Amino acid sequence: MNALNLFIEILMMKSRIKLAIGDDDDIYRKVFCSYIKAHKDIELIIEVANGKEMLDALQQSQKPDIILLDVEMPLMDGRETLDYLCEKHPDIKVLMLTVHNDDELFNYLMGKGATGFIPKEIGFALLIEAIYAVKAIGHYFANVDLKSILAAKKFSIPNATCLTSFTKREIEIIKLISQGKSNKEISDKLFISLRTVEGHKANMLKKAGVRNASELTAFAAKNNL
């Protein structure tokens, strides 16, 4: 391997998405793990069958960027594991996998802090898309409308001062975030620097009193921004 190829390989290793999966369905998990090998920019670092094994693995392994977590598992299910992860590892994004696509479960998981809710029926191709989306913009919702997100997050209506403090540019950016655009895509579309987009986003999160892009999206929808 020449110096240039080695340099490129090092850059790829640094930018890889570190992924973990917890699912007691051995066939689903093994097939997914085999499928993921074709994606060189995703590194599967943890593969376990329940929440307890996931927490044990986190003590021994490097920390993942994203965890795929099945809701129904023995010993320690996805709900309990999500509670622990959101408290102890709030920087890890958690995508919940489930065969049950109902509003009550969605509301519970989003309220607890999950960054995505994915019915297993969507297939591996869309699951990979979800992983990329969470890495880029912080959230992903499959077959879920904004009304459900709003209900789950339980947003209160902010005062008029907060709403009128958003600039025209910030509202443009909010609309693009709500369409699932990444910071880079917003930068390209509005002809502004990536750093400017990130600065606007930080200001908007502060003004809205929310923590991330998914909450900002819900805030925008509720307040007709």
BELURTA-V894537 format. One record per residue. RES is the residue in three letters. D_CENTER is the distance of its C-alpha to the mean C-alpha in Angstrom with 2 decimals. Layout:
RES|D_CENTER  RES|D_CENTER
This chain:
MET|35.37  ASN|36.41  ALA|35.08  LEU|32.99  ASN|31.25  LEU|30.69  PHE|29.16  ILE|26.77  GLU|25.82  ILE|25.15  LEU|22.89  MET|20.90  MET|20.64  LYS|19.33  SER|16.58  ARG|15.50  ILE|12.04  LYS|13.00  LEU|11.86  ALA|13.15  ILE|13.97  GLY|15.86  ASP|17.85  ASP|21.56  ASP|22.25  ASP|23.89  ILE|24.41  TYR|20.89  ARG|19.56  LYS|22.34  VAL|22.11  PHE|18.40  CYS|19.23  SER|22.09  TYR|20.12  ILE|17.62  LYS|20.73  ALA|21.28  HIS|18.23  LYS|19.62  ASP|16.64  ILE|14.68  GLU|16.40  LEU|16.34  ILE|17.58  ILE|17.53  GLU|18.63  VAL|19.87  ALA|21.13  ASN|20.31  GLY|18.70  LYS|21.77  GLU|21.70  MET|18.07  LEU|19.15  ASP|22.31  ALA|20.63  LEU|18.51  GLN|21.95  GLN|23.34  SER|20.72  GLN|18.82  LYS|15.46  PRO|12.46  ASP|9.43  ILE|7.35  ILE|9.19  LEU|9.95  LEU|12.08  ASP|14.86  VAL|16.00  GLU|19.66  MET|20.95  PRO|24.27  LEU|25.11  MET|21.81  ASP|19.51  GLY|15.79  ARG|16.48  GLU|18.46  THR|16.19  LEU|13.19  ASP|15.80  TYR|16.86  LEU|13.60  CYS|12.67  GLU|16.28  LYS|16.96  HIS|13.84  PRO|11.75  ASP|10.51  ILE|8.81  LYS|5.16  VAL|6.34  LEU|6.28  MET|9.72  LEU|12.42  THR|15.56  VAL|18.85  HIS|19.29  ASN|17.94  ASP|19.42  ASP|18.83  GLU|19.88  LEU|17.39  PHE|14.51  ASN|15.91  TYR|16.23  LEU|12.76  MET|11.16  GLY|14.09  LYS|13.54  GLY|10.13  ALA|7.64  THR|4.16  GLY|5.50  PHE|9.18  ILE|10.86  PRO|14.67  LYS|16.11  GLU|18.57  ILE|16.42  GLY|17.39  PHE|16.22  ALA|16.24  LEU|13.58  LEU|11.55  ILE|11.87  GLU|10.96  ALA|7.60  ILE|7.15  TYR|8.63  ALA|6.78  VAL|3.35  LYS|6.36  ALA|8.33  ILE|7.16  GLY|4.14  HIS|3.38  TYR|5.56  PHE|8.75  ALA|11.68  ASN|15.13  VAL|14.30  ASP|16.17  LEU|15.78  LYS|18.53  SER|16.60  ILE|13.71  LEU|16.60  ALA|18.39  ALA|15.64  LYS|15.08  LYS|18.89  PHE|19.28  SER|22.83  ILE|24.64  PRO|25.09  ASN|28.58  ALA|30.08  THR|30.23  CYS|26.46  LEU|26.12  THR|29.01  SER|27.80  PHE|25.19  THR|26.78  LYS|27.11  ARG|24.95  GLU|22.13  ILE|22.31  GLU|22.21  ILE|19.00  ILE|17.44  LYS|18.54  LEU|16.97  ILE|13.55  SER|14.03  GLN|14.87  GLY|11.58  LYS|13.49  SER|12.39  ASN|14.55  LYS|16.87  GLU|17.41  ILE|18.23  SER|20.51  ASP|22.32  LYS|22.77  LEU|24.15  PHE|26.06  ILE|24.89  SER|23.70  LEU|20.16  ARG|21.25  THR|22.48  VAL|19.21  GLU|17.46  GLY|20.45  HIS|20.34  LYS|16.68  ALA|17.56  ASN|20.62  MET|18.97  LEU|16.57  LYS|19.79  LYS|21.87  ALA|19.65  GLY|19.15  VAL|15.37  ARG|12.73  ASN|9.85  ALA|9.44  SER|8.57  GLU|11.63  LEU|13.57  THR|13.22  ALA|14.58  PHE|17.16  ALA|18.33  ALA|18.81  LYS|20.72  ASN|22.90  ASN|23.63  LEU|22.53
